[in-house]
Amino acid sequence: MSHADLLPADVPVQLIDPDGRVTASADALPSPEALLRAHEALVIGRRINDQAYALVRQGRLAVYPSSHGQEACEVAATLVLEQQDWLFPTYRDTVSIVSRGVDPVEVLVLLKGDWHSGYDPVATKVAPQATPLATQLLHAVGVAHAATLRGEDTVVMAMCGDGATSEGDFHEALNFAAVFKAPVVFFVQNNEFAISVPLARQSVAPSLAHKGVGYGVRGQRVDGNDVAALLSVLGAAVEAARSGEGPQLVEAHTYRMQAHTNADDATRYRTDDDVEAWRSRDPLLRSAAYLTAQGLLTDDRVAEMDEKAEQVAAAMRAGLMADVQPDPQELFQHVYAEPTPQLREQAAFLAEELSREDAV
């Protein structure tokens, strides 16, 4: 691979513009079936984001980092993976995990305040959501390298935001992956803000995709609100990693339409006009405009997708509004494979205290 091959394009890849018009060769577009599947995932993803925000207001979730406006990135990241591949998400990637097939209730119990991730990472091939920035990237590289040593056909999709690229773990992960040619796709959702810090205060690189050059990792830029372009670029990156070409770095240019979380006051660092400028680039509207113009998205299909989304939202409400009686003895489970004498002693002490309370 030459040095020039590592450099991303000057302009992010775009196949469909915000008005739903094709901006590249029609042959470059994913199949109609793939685009319809992606659009359905977008509809469900938007409904998940809206429902989760409502559950926060009702006190059923402690916090929710919404990906409203970033759903095209969320769904494309998983739709390009095979069953044996792994997803390493961040705290904002609930929609991506659900698109991978995980029950949204199992995903969201973590944000409700449960002590575990809620789903089985091994069974789902989805790592637990990571709140610390970039720490999951090192774990992703480790899983990819281990799969290579075992001769497994596995690619790892390692997701992060623009803020994570300022962390040391990001650079360590890229370097290790490059040296050992680990089959990892580093997928950066550049949504313009690391909480309240704008991108211009994080990096003066020409783009975040350029950061791969220093490690010998090929970089690519893509319109993060164009689900067709995302499926194409991420799909090619996954295939390159799978075929032995080593790690790939993809930067998607998108925007966080809502606050960092419900606990954040975004008006302190950006204006309503800033947000309004991105409304016309909504990935859901763009996808719908294209599919409708092509005669692929009929009224019946829209109603069917909306109904599926409502069923997901209803299941979320039912599952997350159910009161759970915690078992204090779970404090001592899964700490060690074999409980230590101290843990047994503490568990017995707690059991005795609880029995006294029950007797009162």
Buried (B, 14 or more C-beta within 10 A) or exposed (E): EEEEEBBBEEEBBBBBBBEBEBBBEEEEBBEEEBBBBBBBBBBBBBBBBBBBBBBBEEEBBEBBBBBBBBBBBBBBBBBBBEEEBBBBBBBBBBBBBBBBEBBBBBBBBBBBEBEEBBBEBEEBBBBBBBEEBBBBBBBBBBBBBEBBEEEEEBBBBBBBBBBBBBBEBBBBBBBBBBEBBBBBBBBBBBBBBBBBBEBEEBBEEEBBBBBBBEBBBBBBBBBBBBBBBBBBBBBBBBBBBBEEBBBBBBBBBBBBBBBBBBEBEBEEBBEEEBBEEBEEBBBBBBBBBBBBEEEBBEEEBBEEBBEBBEEBBEBBBEBBEEEEEEEEEEBBEEEEEEBEEEBEEBBEEBEEEEEEEEEE
